[in-house]
Amino acid sequence: MSDTAQSSGLAHMVFFTLKDRSPTARDALVAACDMYLTDHPGTIHYSAGPRAEAYQRPVNDQEFDVALVLIFATDEDHQRYQTSERHQQFLAEQLENCSTVRVFDAIS
């Protein structure tokens, strides 16, 4: 069996680096994630939060401010999320606040 056939879904992980890296700006982005990116059909897991600054090991990436993790039941659920009105509204309102957005999609 291939990895895809054995998987239980798709993990969509997004790491945002903000232009304004203040705690207020981080909290505002997390609030926007909570408003627009929760409760999409097929979502198995949702979490959004600021980088855990206490973790300073050499392997810890320090170059992001907010992490978003979504796990979808199927690839179709992920595709539907990408084109949803709420996700598109989030992008329209929030991308201008970011200097970098890194997206990692993995079979889960």
N, C-alpha and C positions, 0 to 999 in steps of 0.2 A: 504494500500500500504506500502511496506517496504521502509526503508530509501534509499536503492539502487535504487529502481524503481522511486523514486521522485527526485533523485539527477540529477544535471546537469553536473557532471564530477568528476574528481579525482584531489585533491590537493596533490602535491608532494613537501614537504618542507624539505630542507637539511640545516643543520647548521654545518659549518666547523670551527674547531679550528686548527690553524696553528702552526707548530713547531716554525717558525719565525713569531712573532705576530706584526711585524712592519707595518706601513702604506704602505710601498712599497710592501711588501708581500701580504697584503690585496688587494691592487690595482691590482697586477698581477693576483690573483685568480679571481677577478671580471672580468678582461679582458679575462681570459680563459673561464669563464662562458659565456660571451658575444660572444666569438668566436665559441664555440662548442655546446652550449645548447639552442640557440635561433632558432626560425623558424622551429621547428620540426612539422611534420604533426599532426593536432589535438590539437595544443597548443592554449589555449584560453588566457592565461596570462603567462608572463615571467617577473621576476624581480630578480636581484642579486645586493647585496650591502653590505657594511660593517655595523657592529653593530652600532646602534645609541648610541654612548658613553655618550651623554648628559642625557640619561634616566637612572637614578640611583635609581629608586624606589625599595623597597624590593622585589617586584614581578618580576623585570626585570632580566632575565638571563644574566650574565656577562661573561659566559664561552664559548663564540664563537666569531669568528672574521668576518665571512661572512655568510650571509643568502641567500639561493636560494629558490625561490618560483615559481613553475610551476603549472598551472592548465590545465588539459587535458579534452577534451570533453568526452572521453570514456576511460574505462579501457584498451581497445585494443590499443588506441593511446599511453597510458602510457607504455604498454608492448612493443610496437614497439620502443618507445623512449629508453627504457632500453637496447635494443639489437642493437641499431643503431650504425653505424661506428663512427659517431661524438661523441656520448656519451662515447663509449668505448675508443676513443682516449683521451678524457678529463680525464677519470679515469686513464689511463696509464701514463699521464703526470703529474697529479695533486695529486693523493692520497699519494704519498711519501712525499709531503710537509705538510701533515695534521697529527696532533697528535690524533684527534678525528673527526669522521664524524657521525652525528646523523641524521637519516631520519625519517620523520613523513609523513605517507600517510593517507589521510582522504577523505571521500566522501564529495563532495562539492555541 
